[in-house]
Amino acid sequence: MIDEILPAAVMSAESFGDEPDAWLFPEERTALGEVGEARRREYTTVRHCARRALGGLGLAPAPLVAGVRGAPRWPAGVVGSMTHCAGYRAAATARRSEVRTLGIDAEPHGPLPDRVLEYIALPQEAAEVARLARHHPEVHWDRLLFCAKEAVYKAWFPATHSWLGFDGAVISPAPDGTLHARVLSPAPSQQEPAPREFTGRWLARDGLLLACVVSPALD
C-alpha cells in the first residue's frame, strides 16, 4: 500500500501484522533492552520490513540500531524511514545519490484526541483543516496533518541533525493525495544547505492514514 505514494527511486516493504520469521541482529537486541512482548514484536517486524526494503536496493541485511533522537542508522549511502502503528509496520529506503532524505508515517484513520490539534497546528493549518473537513468529511484531516508533520520531522532530522517542532513547518495537504511542506525554522549551520521544502503524498485506506515526504538529492 505504501509503495503507491512513494517515488520510483524508493524501495519499501510493509506488514499488517507481526512477522513470525522476523529476527534481530545481536546489536539490535541489545539496543532494544528489556521491553514487553508487544513492543519487541513491533520493533522486530519493522526492522524485518526495513531489511526487505534494503534488499530492493540490492543490499544485504544489516543491523539497524537507533542513533540520536531515535533516528535509525542506515548503511552508508542509504537514507530511509520506518513507521509503525496498531496493525501496520513499514519501512522505506533509497540511495542517497537519488534521494537526499525521506520520511514516512502511518496513523490510525480517526480523529485526534481533544485539544491535540490546537497544540500541533499553526493557525493557517487549523483553518485549512476546518475547510477541508467541511468539503471532504470522509478524511480525518486533523490526524492527516499530524501524520504529515511526523513524516516531515523524520526527513528533516537526518538531513540537519536539528530539532523541528510542530510549529517549525507549515503543511499543506490537498484532496488529490499530494502534500507540501515549507520549513519555517531557521536553517542550522552546516556544510550542505538544509532542505526548505518537501513534497509528498498521502493515502487513506483500510483504517489507516499514510504520508510520505521526500527531498531530492543535491545536484
Secondary structure by P-SEA (a helix, b strand, c coil): cccccccccccccccccccccccccaaaaaaaccccaaaaaaaaaaaaaaaaaaaaacccbbbbbbcccccccccccccccccccccccbbbbbbccccccbbbbbbcccccccccccccccaaaaaaaaaaaaaccccaaaaaaaaaaaaaaaaaaaacccccccccbbbbbccccbbbbbbccccccccccccccccccccccccbbbbbbbbcccc
